[in-house]
Amino acid sequence: MKPRFNIWPLIITFFLVVTFQNLVTTNATMKRVSYDEFMGLLDNKEITEVVLGETTMKGITSVPEGETPQIYVTNRVEEDAVKLLKPYNVKFRKEVENTFFRDILSWVIPPLIFVFIWIYFLKKMAQKGGGGPGGSLMSVGKSKAKVYVEKNTGKTFKDVAGVDEAKRELEEIVDFLKDKEKYGRLGGRMPKGILLVGSPGTGKTLLAKAVAGEAGVPFFSISGSEFVEMFVGVGAARVRDLFNQARKSSPCIIFIDELDALGKSRGSSNMYGGNDEKEQTLNQLLTEMDGFETKEGIILLGATNRPEILDPALLRAGRFDRQVLVDRPDKSGRLEILKVHIQRVKYKKDLDLKQIASLTTGFTGADLENLVNEAALVATRKDKEYVEVEDFTQATERIVAGLEKTNRLLNDFERKVVAHHEMGHAIMGMALKSVDEVHKISIIPRGMGALGYTIQRPSEDRFLMRKEELEAKICVLMGGRVAEKIIFNHLSTGASDDLAKATDIARSMVTKYGMVKQLGHVSLERTQQQFLGPDGMKTHEYSEATAKEIDEAVKLIVENAYQRTLSILTNNKKLLENSAADLLKRETLEGDDLNAIRESIIL
């Protein structure tokens, strides 16, 4: 490639050399003096020649030939300077000041500075726009997709654990990319697009990288939000550029993360006219998906945790044909994930990962990775050689219940109330057989507002709950409030969260699950909820009379649970007092201490 000659450094060097030479020459021979000193030099006949300028007088001394004369300058010129100088018998002449160089500098340098600043910012904008160091402002329409090849993704299916069903679905894609002829021999075709659906942290992005790593093809990765810019039309241009790059690199994989940022359903927001940037970008994506065939070897992968808000046109057959659920792992899945992440830390060989997997129900792959890291940090603080089960237990408590508040000091009475409150929860959790097992009780404050906590963890994964189990769960929640009532004969604000949870369970039993005989086997409340998230807006279609019956049924369920809890804790009042006293002394009870309490409960 022929190198380009850049003239700018030469021009800048020339100006710098001329300026430096002028300054050095002037400063070496010229000396500024006051007007009185200048006239004194004339009186002493040291000045033999005077040069009159517009604002200055220069006096030149007489020196032997070959030497540089000294020049004295004063910034004052009399109106009749010629008449003033005649008595001194000196040569004098007028000089028109040459300001060419100064004018050049004053007119050229500021624009040059502006041009350099402008070029600098243009290059920065080009780099951010995806054009690279040599780009231009027009590169805002270029795709920001990062291209990974097999050696750069560094992920294969061996790095993915706990989502075996999703892996099996995607293994077919890998086979297709490696052997396209096999899947076309019977006239079938691979799906154009596959949508990975799952809660945050379940490993959707990891799965996509593993597919690219297994297939050994270029991997274009971009987030949905990167398509949308403030300039209308830029997103559509980036979509076109992305697919053009993909066609040149086929077979390949295009992965769009957080697809909901780009593919949100086109609703009534534009019903009054207009066509915003997001809609143009989505329309271009739909057009591009229709414009390529799977025989080209391009597979489009998308990932989202909010599939319910995606535009129906995006999910129709011929676009994202297949949806793959990447769900939270079950117990065996969590065990496999722990086996992957545990390799990064030093641990004892007899570490019981099955026990840890049992204690982490509901954890995603990202949660388990964080758990392993937190356990390693806990062991490090204790100067241990290896990570042990107790370190994982402490890390789980920190993640679930929050950080210990060692500086939150309670007075003696409040500590007694908290101890009896938590022991009430624990005794009810151990007395009832259809609830999660109690693992630990503590009165050490944690998190935002918890003054104490009772940790219950299920021994196995559960997907259904019976009416009796829900009622028992409400009894456990009421245990703290009832214990305060029995021991101190008062009600405190400490049970506010328990009451809210108990009421929500009771209302769901009445309105959603149809578990109340007098209201029949009907669903009285509909929830417009997120597919993978918490409940959203609730709507209902029933009369005021039915609403009154619902309120009465909810109160009856909670009241029955309260009375049942009151009966059990009253029968075990002595055990409640003794256990609470022990908890006050030791602040934490677990293991054998809990087994002793469990064996002493009177049913």
Order of alpha helices (4+ residues) and beta strands (2+ residues): alpha-beta-alpha-beta-beta-beta-alpha-beta-alpha-beta-alpha-alpha-alpha-beta-alpha-beta-alpha-beta-alpha-beta-alpha-beta-alpha-alpha-alpha-alpha-alpha-beta-beta-alpha-alpha-beta-beta-alpha-alpha-beta-alpha
